[in-house]
Amino acid sequence: MDIEFNKNEDALKQLVYQLKTKLNKVHQGGGEKRIRKEHEKGKMTARERVSYLLDEDAEFLEIGAFAGEGMYEEVGGCPSGGVVTGIGYIKGRQCVVVANDATVKAGAWFPITAKKNLRAQEISIENKLPIVYLVDSAGVFLPMQNEIFPDKEHFGRMFRNNAVMSSMGIVQIAAIMGSCVAGGAYLPIMSDEALIVEGTGSVFLAGSYLVKSAIGETIDNETLGGATTHSEISGVTDYKCKDDQEALNHIRNIFDKMGDNPKAGFNRAAPAAPRLDEQEIYGLLPSDRVKPYDMMDIIYRLIDNSEFEPYKELYGQTLICGLARIDGWSVGIVANQRKIVKSKKGEMQMGGVIYSDSADKAARFIMNCNQKKIPLVFLQDVSGFMVGSKSEHGGIIKDGAKMVSAMSNSVVPKFTILVGNSYGAGNYAMCGKAYDPRLIYSWPTAQLAVMSGAAAAKTLLQIQVSSLKAKGEEITPEAEAELLERITNKYNEELSPYYAAARLWVDGIIEPLETRKVISMGIEAANHAPIEKQYNVGVIQT
């Protein structure tokens, strides 16, 4: 019996249990009472609609399940950002789905709702995937209108995207299955086709109350903008459906008749499971994030047949680079090695740290993958770049910049998985959110911040203590310890992957065994978008 292995396994399985518990709660949306109210109106909930629309037994990759987690609590919260989004399959065709959750504040748009909707559209645009909008929203959450309405990445950007996506030939289909008010009315009508459900669906620029106050006209909402009005009088909508199921069946029928598009041509062989047991990841990943481990032990349990083709294996060893397959797809892997290694120059190098030689190696490998049209996968457990006079004199900034430039300009799709630490410039070099990964997911073991909790807390403490002393105030050791604890607790909360997922810094949190699914579905999506730009890294210091 390996006590350390069992201890690690118990710790990670406990984190996965917490993840599933949190997901179950999120999936309840506004709660059972609100769900019952939707059913009483003859409506399906957002998740029921998505489940009915997508192919039975096909995979669904949810995007942003934890959006809004712990936010807006003063107004009752906004589970999952009040909208369900993800990548799924309709009649065997991969697509993006966006479904307003009317159980959460009647589907009203919070700031995070807008961000999540725009992320779904971004995935559709990058991968040229068809997108379906299941509309059921009361519009902007008025108490926060200043955070949703006017800026570039706010509510209006979605309608701009509707127009741009249409010009790109990306199929957009919308079903009006509830309220669709004011500016939000443009979303379904700027789509290629719009369906409306009789009795529950309505679409208008101004509701009956606003019409009465604005021009004195008395009219009910159904006559103003219901299914009969828009399907038989105005011609605004294309299909009138008697209920949710009929509307969703219509969408499935449309997808069934759609033609195919050119593919990017990424290489795929017959999928194969890892030869080594994936379940062993639970015991191999240390519960103590300070402890070293061999990242290759993790990689072998994620890749087909556990077969890996290393690149410059004995050089720049704190970064692992090499070729493999995941669910049949050819991939180039860039991963942080977490064990301590010794270079041929006799230098001991700390695991999880990027040194000049490893940055140099990774830059060249990334360029090679672009040359060969091989998608890139980044496995992050990174503390940052090496610091100190030796590294600075050796040109660590130059070599780090080379890696960042090679990665930033990549034209092949990039996918990022946060396994453990994701700190500072290491997050950047390893394709953090700012560097346009097609998908970025976190394991529940991840931490994301500018530096580790211990380092940040001590730094912040020194700043606050110095500030107090500058004002002539003395601080007792007891008060200093209390201040450190308060700072540490706050910072650790912000390190949490749930804090990151709530703000869509990552697309979601997954258990380790879902990693292959995320990458495989991600590359399948990316394969719908042929590479149109030539790879050019620009000016690189050598």
Disulfide bonds with the S-S distance in Angstrom:
none
